Amino acid sequence: MALDVTGPARPLGAAADQAAYRILQQALANSARHGTGDARVELDHTGPDFALTVTNPVHGTPRRANGHGVIGMRERAALVGGTLDATRLEGAYRLHARLPYGGSPSCPAY
């Protein structure tokens, strides 16, 4: 696994921090299960939102582009006011999440 960090780390709110952790955990599990090589993790602290990207090589025909794991990650991001996109393009699978630093104060992370 390769890790790239852009910008100085900034603290996330508790809900957003938990969501980021669980999204990364599921993305790496999916990468190990379905990928064909090392995953690349990018953490970007430079924008108004925290950005997390996981990219890994894949080959062959995708089994499912949006299985239960991706649906759950998308729901986690949405619960804290963020977004998550998952795409497969040119032999790679890319998951990109954007989470607000404060997170949603009205909704606890699960």
Secondary structure, DSSP 8 states (H G I E B T S, - for coil): -EEEEES------HHHHHHHHHHHHHHHHHHHHH-SS--EEEEE-SSSEEEEEEEEE--S--S-SS-HHHHHHHHHHHHTT-EEEEEEETTEEEEEEEEESS--TTS---
